[in-house]
Amino acid sequence: MLIDFNEIPEVTLPGMNKGTGEMSSRMFVMDEGKAILCRIHPGGSIGNHRHDGGMDMNYVLSGEGMASCDGRYEILRPGCMHVCPKGSEHSIKNTGKDDLVLLTITVNV
């Protein structure tokens, strides 16, 4: 199966999960999970939320940020992956001057 994010319309969302600012995303959804190309714009964040349905993996393509998972903080930079296990809570914040670009994979387990 090929997922071509260029063919998926981009949607801009304000304050996702009660976060700040805006993010834009292109989302592919299937029964087993989701693949999301996401851009958290400067000053934006995804608010703290719980993953009860499965695991959330966020690979950093570009930009700078910070993630929190169950109270532990992680610095995000290109080449790193932030993982939020099933049953955990996390948030992600853009701390840089450019978009924080993530490839997010959620797996329903």
C-alpha positions in Angstrom: 0.0 0.0 0.0 1.3 3.4 -0.9 0.3 6.5 1.1 0.8 9.7 -0.9 0.5 12.6 1.5 0.6 15.0 -1.6 -2.9 13.6 -2.5 -4.4 14.1 1.0 -5.9 17.6 1.6 -4.2 19.5 4.4 -6.4 20.6 7.3 -5.5 23.4 9.7 -6.6 23.0 13.3 -6.6 25.5 16.1 -5.5 24.5 19.6 -5.6 20.7 19.2 -6.5 18.9 22.5 -6.7 22.4 24.1 -3.2 23.3 23.0 -2.1 26.7 21.7 -1.7 28.1 18.2 -2.3 26.1 15.1 -1.2 22.9 13.4 -1.7 21.6 9.9 -2.0 18.0 9.0 -2.6 15.4 6.3 -4.1 12.3 7.8 -4.5 8.7 6.4 -6.8 6.6 8.5 -7.4 2.8 8.5 -8.7 0.3 11.1 -5.2 -0.5 12.4 -4.3 3.1 13.0 -3.3 6.4 11.4 -0.4 7.9 9.5 -0.3 11.7 9.9 2.1 14.3 8.3 1.8 17.2 10.8 3.2 20.7 11.1 2.9 22.4 14.4 3.4 26.1 13.6 5.7 28.3 15.7 4.2 28.9 19.1 1.8 26.1 18.7 1.2 23.0 20.8 -0.8 19.8 21.0 -2.3 19.8 24.5 -1.9 17.0 27.0 -4.1 14.0 26.2 -4.3 10.3 26.9 -3.8 7.4 24.4 -6.1 4.6 25.5 -6.6 3.1 22.1 -3.0 2.4 21.2 0.5 3.7 20.8 1.5 7.1 19.3 4.9 7.5 17.6 6.1 10.9 16.4 9.2 11.0 14.2 10.7 14.5 13.9 11.5 15.5 10.3 12.4 19.1 10.9 12.1 21.9 13.5 12.5 22.0 17.3 10.2 21.1 20.1 9.5 19.5 23.4 7.4 16.6 24.4 6.0 15.5 27.7 5.0 11.9 28.4 3.7 11.0 31.8 5.5 14.0 33.3 8.9 13.2 31.7 10.2 15.9 29.3 12.1 15.2 26.0 13.8 17.6 23.6 12.6 17.0 20.0 15.0 17.5 17.0 15.3 16.0 13.5 16.0 12.3 13.6 14.4 11.7 17.0 11.1 9.8 17.7 8.9 10.6 20.6 6.8 7.5 21.6 3.6 7.7 23.8 2.7 4.1 24.9 -0.9 3.0 25.2 -2.4 4.3 28.4 0.0 7.2 28.7 -0.6 11.0 28.5 1.5 13.3 26.4 1.8 16.8 24.8 4.0 18.3 22.1 5.1 21.9 21.8 7.0 23.7 19.0 9.8 25.6 20.7 11.5 26.8 17.5 11.1 29.6 14.9 10.0 27.2 12.1 7.3 24.6 11.8 7.9 21.4 13.9 7.2 18.7 11.2 6.3 15.2 12.4 5.4 12.0 10.8 3.0 10.5 13.4 2.0 6.8 13.3 -0.7 5.6 15.7 -1.1 1.9 16.1 -4.4 0.5 17.6 -3.3 -2.3 19.9 
